[in-house]
Amino acid sequence: MQDVMKFVKGWLLFSLLWGLFMWFCFWQKEGVETGMVVIKSLYAGVIYQALTTMVARFKARRQAKPL
């Protein structure tokens, strides 16, 4: 359960930061709707967190193997 909560925290934190960054740098000028901003940010957060988790698991498995 801790791993799930860690995933969700990372996902939401990245989504918030990414969404704010993209809003102020690009999306506001382009006139992107608020709902679409939220959806894009959440998708980006899920993708980022999934890749981060996969890399961490790969490294942990690689270190656990005996030489």
Summary of the structure (lengths in Angstrom):
residues: 67
radius of gyration: 15.7
end to end distance: 31.3
largest distance: 55.5
contacts: 155
relative contact order: 0.14
helix: 90%
strand: 0%
